[in-house]
Amino acid sequence: MGAIDGIQGMVAGYLASPKGQEAIRSFLSSPQGKEAIDSYLSTPGGQQMARLLLLRALDGLSIPDEVKAMIRDALAEAGA
């Protein structure tokens, strides 16, 4: 298990670095990255993850609380 933990730590460290973040950004903006995102979001797990991320992102947006509440309600309905 130690080798796997070490590899996971190296990958996590790379992804947290500016170079790793730029690599992720480049991939996600590429046609292959967009295709991978679309494919993932078409799955139930991908849709659930998107709802979780959207709910988390709402907290950081400077939009009226009423709008946030409407979005949260819509996401809850979609997840039901």
MOPEPE-V295402 format. One line per field, one symbol per residue. ss: DSSP state (2 for helix, 1 for strand, 0 for the rest). A space follows every 10 residues. Layout:
ss->???
//
This chain:
ss->0222222222 2222220222 2222222220 2222222222 2002222222 2222222222 0000222222 2222222220
//
